[in-house]
């Protein structure tokens, strides 16, 4: 039977960063992913904030410098602003520096970088359950592991197998690609187009990533119907390469450690509830999980160090976002109330809510 210090399940951003940190820390590391092609299908809006924006939200600059790397060759467009659109078309614009990336290229680049420091990557290799001493693969092989890191997404088999599924709402998401528009900013649309959620248009190199997410589908409606109506209303389309997936929205969990199992990224419910963003927190939590795993197997440090590390870096903003999302959800189902609330809050308030930071004028006066 094969044996590794660390087995990472999932080769998305969380898994590749976990593998890179673990291998860099001296642990023999294996990454397993069930997909025939990493980064495909694209289950993402493909937008990432700049490192400066991320540092404004999470007070962990050294962690961001170590873990938050956006491969330059994966960037499709640099963006400079965000615009929130109310149910009746009122637009609120504020600065936001970031990038749209090709997830197909992005995920591959992160995995290759993990391989470059010694991690071994295997795909397509599915994992069906976590064992007391490792994992069992879909083909029946068993692999021993000192630590198992679950980075296998919102429907995580590792989380279920370890009994670590946190309370959350699984938002239904759909994304597609359309031609244009090509402004250097991102648009979020609220109201009837995506009840209790939002729709988006994110510019890429020569096209745009469009999609929407909802907590519940209206009776008798489908994601495809909602997306088709959004595309017609905003004169977008035709849509290509439709993909559906789930995003877990809820409060950050109390623990991400169970025995020799750690969770990171969407598997750990570490998603910003106010905007559904999960790649930055996946990368940061994956890195911390890999560091904790390597220190455990090489130096005997307790795996509970991972809980302390991710909570210090990520918990407070994630918990605050969950509170704001729960409060706003009371009004999101009614277009008139939602539109009135957006006008009352204004651009600076929406900026603060979407990114969980004080508007600049309030920061100066505090």
C-alpha positions as a Markdown table, in Angstrom:
| # | Residue | x | y | z |
|---|---|---|---|---|
| 1 | Unk | 0.0 | 0.0 | 0.0 |
| 2 | Unk | 1.3 | 3.5 | -0.9 |
| 3 | Unk | 1.9 | 5.9 | 1.9 |
| 4 | Unk | 2.2 | 9.7 | 2.0 |
| 5 | Unk | 2.6 | 12.2 | 4.8 |
| 6 | Unk | -0.3 | 14.3 | 3.3 |
| 7 | Unk | -3.0 | 13.4 | 0.8 |
| 8 | Unk | -5.0 | 16.4 | -0.6 |
| 9 | Unk | -8.3 | 15.6 | -2.1 |
| 10 | Unk | -9.1 | 18.2 | -4.8 |
| 11 | Unk | -6.8 | 20.1 | -7.1 |
| 12 | Unk | -8.6 | 23.5 | -7.2 |
| 13 | Unk | -7.1 | 26.6 | -5.6 |
| 14 | Unk | -7.5 | 25.3 | -2.1 |
| 15 | Unk | -6.0 | 21.9 | -2.8 |
| 16 | Unk | -3.1 | 23.2 | -4.9 |
| 17 | Unk | -2.1 | 25.7 | -2.3 |
| 18 | Unk | -2.4 | 23.1 | 0.5 |
| 19 | Unk | -0.2 | 20.8 | -1.5 |
| 20 | Unk | 2.4 | 23.4 | -2.2 |
| 21 | Unk | 2.6 | 24.4 | 1.4 |
| 22 | Unk | 2.8 | 20.8 | 2.6 |
| 23 | Unk | 5.4 | 19.8 | 0.1 |
| 24 | Unk | 7.4 | 23.0 | 0.7 |
| 25 | Unk | 7.3 | 22.1 | 4.4 |
| 26 | Unk | 9.0 | 18.8 | 3.8 |
| 27 | Unk | 6.0 | 16.5 | 3.7 |
| 28 | Unk | 5.6 | 13.8 | 1.1 |
| 29 | Unk | 2.4 | 15.0 | -0.6 |
| 30 | Unk | -0.1 | 13.5 | -3.0 |
| 31 | Unk | -3.0 | 15.5 | -4.7 |
| 32 | Unk | -5.9 | 13.5 | -6.1 |
| 33 | Unk | -8.6 | 15.0 | -8.4 |
| 34 | Unk | -11.5 | 13.2 | -10.1 |
| 35 | Unk | -11.7 | 15.6 | -13.1 |
| 36 | Unk | -10.1 | 14.6 | -16.4 |
| 37 | Unk | -9.0 | 18.3 | -16.9 |
| 38 | Unk | -8.1 | 20.6 | -14.0 |
| 39 | Unk | -10.1 | 23.8 | -14.0 |
| 40 | Unk | -12.8 | 22.4 | -16.3 |
| 41 | Unk | -15.8 | 22.7 | -16.3 |
| 42 | Unk | -15.6 | 26.4 | -15.2 |
| 43 | Unk | -17.7 | 26.6 | -12.1 |
| 44 | Unk | -16.9 | 30.2 | -11.2 |
| 45 | Unk | -17.4 | 33.9 | -12.1 |
| 46 | Unk | -13.6 | 34.0 | -12.7 |
| 47 | Unk | -13.1 | 37.3 | -10.8 |
| 48 | Unk | -10.4 | 37.9 | -8.3 |
| 49 | Unk | -9.6 | 41.0 | -6.2 |
| 50 | Unk | -6.1 | 42.4 | -6.2 |
| 51 | Unk | -3.8 | 41.5 | -3.3 |
| 52 | Unk | -4.2 | 45.1 | -2.1 |
| 53 | Unk | -8.0 | 44.8 | -2.0 |
| 54 | Unk | -7.7 | 41.5 | -0.1 |
| 55 | Unk | -5.3 | 43.0 | 2.4 |
| 56 | Unk | -7.9 | 45.7 | 3.1 |
| 57 | Unk | -10.3 | 43.0 | 4.1 |
| 58 | Unk | -8.2 | 40.3 | 5.8 |
| 59 | Unk | -5.6 | 41.5 | 8.3 |
| 60 | Unk | -3.0 | 38.9 | 7.3 |
| 61 | Unk | -0.6 | 40.6 | 4.9 |
| 62 | Unk | 2.2 | 38.1 | 5.3 |
| 63 | Unk | -0.2 | 35.2 | 4.6 |
| 64 | Unk | -1.5 | 36.9 | 1.5 |
| 65 | Unk | 2.1 | 37.6 | 0.3 |
| 66 | Unk | 2.9 | 33.9 | 0.7 |
| 67 | Unk | -0.3 | 32.3 | -0.7 |
| 68 | Unk | -2.2 | 34.7 | -2.9 |
| 69 | Unk | -0.5 | 34.4 | -6.3 |
| 70 | Unk | -2.3 | 35.1 | -9.5 |
| 71 | Unk | -0.3 | 33.7 | -12.4 |
| 72 | Unk | 0.1 | 36.6 | -14.9 |
| 73 | Unk | -0.5 | 34.4 | -18.0 |
| 74 | Unk | -4.0 | 33.5 | -16.6 |
| 75 | Unk | -5.2 | 37.1 | -16.4 |
| 76 | Unk | -7.7 | 38.0 | -19.1 |
| 77 | Unk | -8.6 | 41.6 | -18.0 |
| 78 | Unk | -7.6 | 44.1 | -15.3 |
| 79 | Unk | -10.7 | 45.7 | -13.7 |
| 80 | Unk | -10.9 | 49.0 | -11.8 |
| 81 | Unk | -14.5 | 49.3 | -10.5 |
| 82 | Unk | -17.6 | 47.5 | -9.4 |
| 83 | Unk | -21.2 | 48.6 | -10.2 |
| 84 | Unk | -24.2 | 47.4 | -8.3 |
| 85 | Unk | -27.5 | 47.6 | -10.2 |
| 86 | Unk | -30.8 | 47.8 | -8.3 |
| 87 | Unk | -34.0 | 46.0 | -9.4 |
| 88 | Unk | -35.1 | 49.1 | -11.3 |
| 89 | Unk | -31.8 | 49.9 | -12.9 |
| 90 | Unk | -30.3 | 52.5 | -10.5 |
| 91 | Unk | -26.5 | 52.1 | -10.7 |
| 92 | Unk | -24.0 | 52.5 | -7.8 |
| 93 | Unk | -20.4 | 52.5 | -8.8 |
| 94 | Unk | -17.3 | 52.4 | -6.7 |
| 95 | Unk | -13.6 | 51.5 | -7.1 |
| 96 | Unk | -12.5 | 47.9 | -7.0 |
| 97 | Unk | -9.2 | 46.7 | -8.4 |
| 98 | Unk | -9.1 | 43.1 | -9.5 |
| 99 | Unk | -8.8 | 40.7 | -12.4 |
| 100 | Unk | -10.8 | 38.3 | -14.4 |
| 101 | Unk | -8.9 | 35.1 | -15.1 |
| 102 | Unk | -9.2 | 31.9 | -17.1 |
| 103 | Unk | -10.0 | 29.3 | -14.5 |
| 104 | Unk | -8.9 | 26.6 | -16.9 |
| 105 | Unk | -5.4 | 28.1 | -17.0 |
| 106 | Unk | -5.5 | 29.4 | -13.4 |
| 107 | Unk | -6.1 | 26.0 | -11.8 |
| 108 | Unk | -3.5 | 24.3 | -13.9 |
| 109 | Unk | -0.9 | 26.9 | -13.1 |
| 110 | Unk | -1.4 | 26.5 | -9.3 |
| 111 | Unk | -1.2 | 22.7 | -9.6 |
| 112 | Unk | 2.0 | 22.9 | -11.7 |
| 113 | Unk | 3.5 | 25.2 | -9.0 |
| 114 | Unk | 2.7 | 22.7 | -6.3 |
| 115 | Unk | 4.4 | 20.0 | -8.4 |
| 116 | Unk | 7.4 | 22.2 | -8.8 |
| 117 | Unk | 8.1 | 22.0 | -5.0 |
| 118 | Unk | 7.6 | 18.2 | -4.9 |
| 119 | Unk | 3.9 | 17.5 | -4.6 |
| 120 | Unk | 2.7 | 14.6 | -6.8 |
| 121 | Unk | -0.5 | 15.1 | -8.8 |
| 122 | Unk | -2.9 | 12.4 | -10.0 |
| 123 | Unk | -6.0 | 12.8 | -12.1 |
| 124 | Unk | -8.6 | 11.6 | -12.9 |
| 125 | Unk | -8.5 | 9.8 | -9.6 |
| 126 | Unk | -11.7 | 10.0 | -7.5 |
| 127 | Unk | -11.8 | 9.4 | -3.7 |
| 128 | Unk | -14.9 | 7.6 | -2.3 |
| 129 | Unk | -14.2 | 7.8 | 1.4 |
| 130 | Unk | -11.8 | 8.7 | 4.2 |
| 131 | Unk | -10.4 | 5.8 | 6.2 |
| 132 | Unk | -8.8 | 5.8 | 9.7 |
| 133 | Unk | -5.4 | 5.7 | 8.1 |
| 134 | Unk | -5.9 | 7.3 | 4.7 |
| 135 | Unk | -8.3 | 7.3 | 1.8 |
| 136 | Unk | -10.0 | 4.8 | -0.6 |
| 137 | Unk | -10.0 | 5.7 | -4.3 |
| 138 | Unk | -12.8 | 4.9 | -6.7 |
| 139 | Unk | -10.8 | 2.1 | -8.3 |
| 140 | Unk | -10.5 | 0.4 | -4.9 |
| 141 | Unk | -6.9 | 1.3 | -4.1 |
| 142 | Unk | -6.2 | 2.5 | -0.6 |
| 143 | Unk | -3.5 | 5.1 | 0.2 |
| 144 | Unk | -2.2 | 5.7 | 3.7 |
| 145 | Unk | -1.9 | 9.3 | 4.9 |
| 146 | Unk | -0.7 | 11.0 | 8.0 |
| 147 | Unk | -3.1 | 13.8 | 7.2 |
| 148 | Unk | -6.0 | 14.1 | 4.8 |
| 149 | Unk | -6.9 | 17.6 | 3.5 |
| 150 | Unk | -10.4 | 17.9 | 2.0 |
| 151 | Unk | -10.4 | 20.6 | -0.7 |
| 152 | Unk | -13.0 | 18.9 | -2.8 |
| 153 | Unk | -15.6 | 21.6 | -3.1 |
| 154 | Unk | -19.1 | 22.4 | -1.6 |
| 155 | Unk | -20.3 | 18.8 | -1.8 |
| 156 | Unk | -17.2 | 17.6 | -0.2 |
| 157 | Unk | -16.9 | 13.8 | 0.2 |
| 158 | Unk | -14.1 | 14.3 | 2.7 |
| 159 | Unk | -16.3 | 16.6 | 4.9 |
| 160 | Unk | -19.2 | 14.1 | 4.8 |
| 161 | Unk | -17.0 | 11.2 | 5.5 |
| 162 | Unk | -15.4 | 12.9 | 8.4 |
| 163 | Unk | -18.7 | 14.3 | 9.8 |
| 164 | Unk | -17.5 | 17.9 | 9.4 |
| 165 | Unk | -20.3 | 19.3 | 7.2 |
| 166 | Unk | -21.1 | 22.8 | 8.6 |
| 167 | Unk | -24.5 | 24.5 | 8.6 |
| 168 | Unk | -25.0 | 26.5 | 5.4 |
| 169 | Unk | -27.3 | 27.2 | 2.4 |
| 170 | Unk | -26.2 | 25.8 | -0.9 |
| 171 | Unk | -26.9 | 28.5 | -3.5 |
| 172 | Unk | -27.7 | 27.3 | -7.0 |
| 173 | Unk | -25.4 | 28.9 | -9.6 |
| 174 | Unk | -25.2 | 29.0 | -13.3 |
| 175 | Unk | -22.6 | 30.6 | -15.5 |
| 176 | Unk | -22.0 | 31.1 | -19.3 |
| 177 | Unk | -19.9 | 33.0 | -21.7 |
| 178 | Unk | -21.3 | 35.7 | -24.0 |
| 179 | Unk | -19.7 | 38.1 | -26.5 |
| 180 | Unk | -18.9 | 41.5 | -24.8 |
| 181 | Unk | -19.4 | 43.9 | -23.1 |
| 182 | Unk | -15.8 | 45.0 | -22.6 |
| 183 | Unk | -15.8 | 47.7 | -20.0 |
| 184 | Unk | -13.0 | 47.5 | -17.4 |
| 185 | Unk | -15.3 | 46.9 | -14.5 |
| 186 | Unk | -17.7 | 44.3 | -13.1 |
| 187 | Unk | -21.5 | 44.5 | -12.8 |
| 188 | Unk | -23.7 | 42.9 | -10.2 |
| 189 | Unk | -27.5 | 42.9 | -10.6 |
| 190 | Unk | -30.0 | 42.4 | -7.8 |
| 191 | Unk | -33.7 | 41.7 | -7.6 |
| 192 | Unk | -36.1 | 39.8 | -9.8 |
| 193 | Unk | -33.3 | 38.6 | -12.1 |
| 194 | Unk | -31.9 | 36.5 | -9.3 |
| 195 | Unk | -34.3 | 36.4 | -6.3 |
| 196 | Unk | -32.4 | 36.5 | -3.0 |
| 197 | Unk | -29.1 | 36.4 | -4.9 |
| 198 | Unk | -27.5 | 38.3 | -7.8 |
| 199 | Unk | -26.6 | 38.1 | -11.4 |
| 200 | Unk | -23.2 | 39.3 | -12.8 |
| 201 | Unk | -21.4 | 40.4 | -15.9 |
| 202 | Unk | -17.6 | 40.1 | -15.7 |
| 203 | Unk | -15.5 | 41.1 | -18.7 |
| 204 | Unk | -12.8 | 38.8 | -20.0 |
| 205 | Unk | -10.4 | 39.3 | -22.9 |
| 206 | Unk | -12.8 | 39.3 | -25.8 |
| 207 | Unk | -16.0 | 38.1 | -24.1 |
| 208 | Unk | -17.7 | 38.1 | -20.7 |
| 209 | Unk | -18.5 | 35.6 | -18.0 |
| 210 | Unk | -22.2 | 36.0 | -17.1 |
| 211 | Unk | -24.3 | 34.1 | -14.5 |
| 212 | Unk | -26.5 | 34.2 | -11.5 |
| 213 | Unk | -27.0 | 32.5 | -8.2 |
| 214 | Unk | -30.1 | 32.0 | -6.0 |
| 215 | Unk | -30.8 | 30.4 | -2.7 |
| 216 | Unk | -34.0 | 28.9 | -4.0 |
| 217 | Unk | -35.6 | 28.7 | -7.4 |
| 218 | Unk | -39.0 | 30.4 | -7.8 |
| 219 | Unk | -41.7 | 27.7 | -8.2 |
| 220 | Unk | -41.8 | 26.2 | -11.6 |
| 221 | Unk | -38.6 | 28.0 | -12.7 |
| 222 | Unk | -35.2 | 26.7 | -13.7 |
| 223 | Unk | -31.7 | 28.3 | -13.6 |
| 224 | Unk | -31.6 | 28.3 | -17.4 |
| 225 | Unk | -34.9 | 30.2 | -17.6 |
| 226 | Unk | -33.7 | 32.8 | -15.1 |
| 227 | Unk | -30.4 | 33.2 | -17.1 |
| 228 | Unk | -32.2 | 33.4 | -20.4 |
| 229 | Unk | -34.5 | 36.2 | -19.1 |
| 230 | Unk | -31.5 | 38.1 | -17.7 |
| 231 | Unk | -29.7 | 37.9 | -21.0 |
| 232 | Unk | -32.7 | 39.1 | -22.9 |
| 233 | Unk | -33.4 | 42.0 | -20.5 |
| 234 | Unk | -29.8 | 43.2 | -20.8 |
| 235 | Unk | -29.4 | 42.4 | -24.5 |
| 236 | Unk | -26.7 | 39.9 | -23.9 |
| 237 | Unk | -26.0 | 36.6 | -25.7 |
| 238 | Unk | -26.2 | 34.1 | -27.1 |
| 239 | Unk | -24.8 | 32.2 | -24.2 |
| 240 | Unk | -22.2 | 29.5 | -24.6 |
| 241 | Unk | -20.7 | 26.8 | -22.3 |
| 242 | Unk | -23.3 | 26.8 | -19.5 |
| 243 | Unk | -22.2 | 25.3 | -16.2 |
| 244 | Unk | -24.1 | 24.7 | -13.0 |
| 245 | Unk | -22.7 | 24.3 | -9.5 |
| 246 | Unk | -23.3 | 25.2 | -5.8 |
| 247 | Unk | -21.8 | 27.8 | -3.6 |
| 248 | Unk | -22.1 | 27.3 | 0.2 |
| 249 | Unk | -23.2 | 30.4 | 2.1 |
| 250 | Unk | -23.3 | 30.5 | 5.9 |
| 251 | Unk | -21.3 | 31.4 | 9.0 |
| 252 | Unk | -17.7 | 30.2 | 9.3 |
| 253 | Unk | -17.6 | 26.9 | 11.1 |
| 254 | Unk | -16.3 | 26.4 | 14.7 |
| 255 | Unk | -13.7 | 23.8 | 13.6 |
| 256 | Unk | -12.2 | 22.5 | 10.4 |
| 257 | Unk | -10.3 | 19.7 | 12.1 |
| 258 | Unk | -11.5 | 16.2 | 12.9 |
| 259 | Unk | -9.0 | 13.5 | 13.8 |
| 260 | Unk | -6.4 | 13.6 | 11.0 |
| 261 | Unk | -8.7 | 15.4 | 8.5 |
| 262 | Unk | -8.6 | 19.1 | 7.7 |
| 263 | Unk | -10.9 | 21.1 | 5.4 |
| 264 | Unk | -10.2 | 24.1 | 3.2 |
| 265 | Unk | -12.0 | 26.3 | 0.7 |
| 266 | Unk | -15.6 | 25.6 | -0.3 |
| 267 | Unk | -15.4 | 22.2 | 1.5 |
| 268 | Unk | -14.9 | 24.2 | 4.7 |
| 269 | Unk | -17.7 | 26.8 | 3.9 |
| 270 | Unk | -15.1 | 29.6 | 3.8 |
| 271 | Unk | -17.0 | 31.7 | 1.3 |
| 272 | Unk | -17.7 | 35.5 | 1.6 |
| 273 | Unk | -21.5 | 35.5 | 2.2 |
| 274 | Unk | -22.0 | 39.0 | 0.9 |
| 275 | Unk | -20.6 | 38.4 | -2.6 |
| 276 | Unk | -20.1 | 34.6 | -2.9 |
| 277 | Unk | -16.4 | 35.0 | -3.4 |
| 278 | Unk | -14.5 | 31.9 | -2.5 |
| 279 | Unk | -11.2 | 31.7 | -4.4 |
| 280 | Unk | -9.1 | 34.0 | -2.2 |
| 281 | Unk | -10.3 | 32.3 | 1.0 |
| 282 | Unk | -9.7 | 28.9 | -0.6 |
| 283 | Unk | -6.1 | 29.9 | -1.4 |
| 284 | Unk | -5.4 | 31.3 | 2.1 |
| 285 | Unk | -7.1 | 28.4 | 4.0 |
| 286 | Unk | -5.4 | 25.8 | 1.7 |
| 287 | Unk | -2.0 | 27.3 | 2.4 |
| 288 | Unk | -2.6 | 27.3 | 6.2 |
| 289 | Unk | -3.9 | 23.7 | 6.1 |
| 290 | Unk | -0.8 | 22.6 | 4.2 |
| 291 | Unk | 1.5 | 24.4 | 6.7 |
| 292 | Unk | -0.3 | 22.8 | 9.6 |
| 293 | Unk | -0.2 | 19.3 | 8.0 |
| 294 | Unk | 3.5 | 19.5 | 7.3 |
| 295 | Unk | 4.3 | 20.7 | 10.8 |
| 296 | Unk | 2.2 | 17.9 | 12.3 |
| 297 | Unk | 3.8 | 15.1 | 10.4 |
| 298 | Unk | 7.4 | 16.4 | 10.4 |
| 299 | Unk | 7.5 | 18.1 | 13.9 |
| 300 | Unk | 4.6 | 16.7 | 15.8 |
| 301 | Unk | 2.7 | 20.0 | 16.1 |
| 302 | Unk | -1.1 | 19.5 | 16.9 |
| 303 | Unk | -3.4 | 19.8 | 13.9 |
| 304 | Unk | -5.5 | 22.1 | 16.1 |
| 305 | Unk | -3.0 | 24.7 | 15.1 |
| 306 | Unk | -4.8 | 24.9 | 11.8 |
| 307 | Unk | -8.0 | 26.0 | 13.5 |
| 308 | Unk | -6.1 | 28.8 | 15.4 |
| 309 | Unk | -4.4 | 29.9 | 12.2 |
| 310 | Unk | -7.4 | 30.2 | 9.9 |
| 311 | Unk | -9.6 | 31.8 | 12.6 |
| 312 | Unk | -7.0 | 34.4 | 13.3 |
| 313 | Unk | -6.8 | 35.3 | 9.5 |
| 314 | Unk | -10.3 | 34.7 | 8.2 |
| 315 | Unk | -13.0 | 34.3 | 10.8 |
| 316 | Unk | -14.0 | 37.8 | 11.7 |
| 317 | Unk | -14.6 | 39.1 | 8.2 |
| 318 | Unk | -16.4 | 35.9 | 7.2 |
| 319 | Unk | -18.6 | 36.0 | 10.3 |
| 320 | Unk | -19.4 | 39.6 | 9.7 |
| 321 | Unk | -20.3 | 38.9 | 6.1 |
| 322 | Unk | -22.7 | 36.1 | 7.2 |
| 323 | Unk | -24.5 | 38.5 | 9.6 |
| 324 | Unk | -24.9 | 41.1 | 6.9 |
| 325 | Unk | -26.2 | 38.5 | 4.4 |
| 326 | Unk | -28.7 | 37.1 | 6.9 |
| 327 | Unk | -30.0 | 40.7 | 7.6 |
| 328 | Unk | -30.2 | 41.6 | 3.9 |
| 329 | Unk | -32.0 | 38.4 | 3.0 |
| 330 | Unk | -35.1 | 39.7 | 4.8 |
| 331 | Unk | -35.6 | 42.3 | 2.2 |
| 332 | Unk | -34.0 | 40.8 | -0.9 |
| 333 | Unk | -37.1 | 39.0 | -2.1 |
| 334 | Unk | -39.1 | 42.2 | -2.6 |
| 335 | Unk | -37.9 | 44.4 | -5.4 |
| 336 | Unk | -39.4 | 47.7 | -4.2 |
| 337 | Unk | -38.0 | 47.2 | -0.7 |
| 338 | Unk | -34.6 | 46.1 | -2.1 |
| 339 | Unk | -34.4 | 49.1 | -4.5 |
| 340 | Unk | -35.4 | 51.5 | -1.7 |
| 341 | Unk | -32.7 | 50.0 | 0.6 |
| 342 | Unk | -30.0 | 50.3 | -2.1 |
| 343 | Unk | -30.9 | 53.9 | -2.7 |
| 344 | Unk | -30.8 | 54.7 | 1.0 |
| 345 | Unk | -27.5 | 53.0 | 1.6 |
| 346 | Unk | -25.9 | 54.5 | -1.5 |
| 347 | Unk | -22.7 | 53.7 | -3.3 |
| 348 | Unk | -20.4 | 54.0 | -0.2 |
| 349 | Unk | -22.7 | 51.8 | 1.9 |
| 350 | Unk | -22.9 | 49.1 | -0.8 |
| 351 | Unk | -19.1 | 49.3 | -1.2 |
| 352 | Unk | -18.7 | 48.7 | 2.5 |
| 353 | Unk | -21.2 | 45.8 | 2.5 |
| 354 | Unk | -19.9 | 44.0 | -0.6 |
| 355 | Unk | -16.3 | 44.3 | 0.6 |
| 356 | Unk | -16.9 | 44.5 | 4.3 |
| 357 | Unk | -14.8 | 47.6 | 4.9 |
| 358 | Unk | -15.7 | 51.1 | 6.0 |
| 359 | Unk | -16.4 | 53.7 | 3.3 |
| 360 | Unk | -13.4 | 56.0 | 3.0 |
| 361 | Unk | -15.3 | 59.0 | 4.5 |
| 362 | Unk | -16.2 | 57.0 | 7.6 |
| 363 | Unk | -12.7 | 55.6 | 7.9 |
| 364 | Unk | -11.3 | 59.2 | 7.9 |
| 365 | Unk | -13.7 | 60.3 | 10.7 |
| 366 | Unk | -13.2 | 57.2 | 12.9 |
